[in-house]
Amino acid sequence: MSKIAISLQNVTKQFDKKIAVNNISLEIPKGQIVTVLGPNGAGKSTTISMMLGILKPTNGTVLLNGKNPQNYQNRQYLGAMLQHIGLPDTLKPLELLELWRSYYSNPFPQQQIVEMAGLSEIVNTRFGELSGGQKRRVAFALAICGNPEVLFLDEPSAGLDIQSRNLLWTEIINFASLKKTVVLCTHYLDEADSLSNRIILMNKGEIMADDTPQNIKAKVGKKTIRFKTQSPIYTFEETPGIENVYEELGYTNIETNSPEFVLRSLFNLDLTITDLEVNSVNLEDAFLTLTKS
Amino acid sequence: MVTNNYTLNRIKTQTKFELIKLFRMPVYIITLVGLPLFFYMATGTNQRMPELTEGLPTVKYLICTLGTFGVFGIALFGFGVNYSIERSQGWYHTLQPAPIPLSVIFFSKVIACMVLSSIAILLLFAEAHFVFNVSLAWQQWLGIYFTLLLGSLPFACIGLLIGSLFGSNSVSLVTIMIYLAIASISGLLATLSMIRSGNPKLAEMAVIYPTYHVYQLALANLQSSSFSDVLKHIGVLLAYTFVFSSLVLMLFKKNMSKTHG
């Protein structure tokens, strides 16, 4: 059995004259939680659609568990929760599960899925009568019901309140703990940061970065030293190691690549400093820096 | 053999839920099944109704024409309009990554439609027998039943084509227009001799429509009909099925990744 869940080799997808994905190659080993991140039009959805077997690449090879995902039989290995959930309003979650389970040769037992996706209170309510969060939970249940090796989640928590989102995240983490591969496509950077151990950052049809969230943030490298002081900001402008200094909401903010060195200099200045914090750059800043570059 | 059983089970489950979906829209179902029953009752109890139509007792003649009208409506609305609405809701888009061949989904839809058509035909037979005292040989009942049932296949393809071409906002209106226009012109709601007396050219065009060929085949169970005529009707219906299903497949592939058509 191959240890690679998904493999893309020199994949290009062209629509008429527009190149949506330009000669990308990547491998996702089994058991990883990977986030595909990027601004609108980056080529994320096209890439995911090719992984799901919905779109055929113009050039290159896409393999799912070593097989062509365009053959419906090879999709036994995958479960997908698409961004748009189009399920019949008149069917109930339990019925949808029965239908969806019939598509797979080795599905989870029905009761286990109900518990995994937290559906027990809504199993007999028609889909059309469910709230947005409940509908997403049903879609998640359908995505995992076939006991897939690879789970695709496209914007899984779009439109969810914090409580529902946290519940969904827990469910995703629980599923991944069964040594499954999860491919996440999201606009929410905190979701990518919290859930995944690898981020593939795409822009204009190409891969800009492919690394752990920590390393991606480290690539941008900066940290922010934040504190309150009576001293005006020009006091710090000449301090060595400072990249940028600015005031915001009563705090002085210093951006630097060498926080330890700058902190030592600050203490040597013998100023009155309160509420001192040192923050890593967040993924959003890293994302913006990398896509701009 | 295992694969065959597996496919058969999937068709059974899919058909079960296609039927549940249909029967959870009771107003829709009652209207579709009830319309030919209502027309039959209204025409059959009309004091000015002629005893004979096109050489047959009118109450028998109406079983064939209104039966065709019934299965035509079920195929267009229960199949075509439903397909368009589900397509707009994104149901087929959601199904795309699932490990299920689309042929299973369509085949199940056709079976569900046929189950509904069967109910409509049997209710029409019951009305004919119990209300209008129509009695036929069992071969004739069976012949008409299967003619109407199999005749709904080309209608289903036409329904699907309409469902593929039009979005959920316009599909109902377009379908009603096509339904009533074809039903009227091909001789389902007014006899061909009535149409001929008012507009001979329109009556000549009746042969274009598949509904004409289905009810002519149904009538062949009640009166003598030449073998070549029967073959001609079957040939036209097969051609309709082939052409329309090919167009549907073409459009289906084009529509697959779109949520709204």
Contacts between the chains, C-beta under 8 A, distances in Angstrom:
chain1	res1	chain2	res2	distance
A	49	B	257	7.2
A	52	B	96	7.2
A	52	B	97	4.4
A	53	B	97	6.9
A	54	B	96	5.0
A	54	B	97	6.5
A	54	B	256	7.4
A	54	B	257	6.3
A	55	B	257	7.1
A	72	B	98	7.9
A	72	B	99	5.2
A	72	B	100	6.4
A	72	B	101	5.4
A	73	B	99	6.3
A	74	B	99	7.7
A	75	B	97	6.1
A	75	B	98	6.8
A	75	B	99	4.0
A	76	B	99	4.7
A	78	B	97	6.4
A	78	B	99	7.9
A	79	B	97	7.9
A	80	B	97	4.0
A	80	B	98	8.0
A	82	B	93	6.8
A	82	B	94	6.1
A	82	B	97	7.4
A	84	B	90	4.9
A	84	B	93	6.6
A	84	B	94	7.6
A	84	B	259	5.9
A	85	B	90	7.3
A	85	B	94	6.8
A	86	B	86	7.8
A	86	B	89	4.7
A	86	B	90	2.3
A	86	B	91	4.8
A	86	B	92	7.8
A	86	B	93	5.7
A	86	B	94	4.6
A	86	B	259	6.9
A	87	B	89	7.9
A	87	B	91	6.8
A	87	B	94	6.3
A	88	B	21	5.5
A	88	B	86	6.8
A	88	B	89	7.4
A	88	B	91	6.2
A	89	B	89	7.7
A	90	B	20	7.4
A	90	B	21	5.3
A	90	B	24	3.9
A	90	B	25	6.9
A	91	B	17	6.5
A	91	B	20	6.8
A	91	B	21	6.5
A	91	B	24	7.9
A	95	B	17	6.4
A	95	B	20	6.7
A	98	B	13	7.0
A	98	B	17	7.9
A	99	B	13	6.1
A	99	B	14	7.0
A	99	B	17	5.0
A	100	B	98	7.1
A	102	B	9	6.7
A	102	B	10	5.5
A	102	B	13	4.1
A	102	B	14	7.4
A	103	B	10	6.9
A	103	B	98	5.0
A	103	B	99	5.4
A	103	B	100	4.6
A	104	B	99	6.5
A	105	B	6	7.4
A	126	B	24	7.9
A	146	B	99	7.4
A	152	B	97	7.2
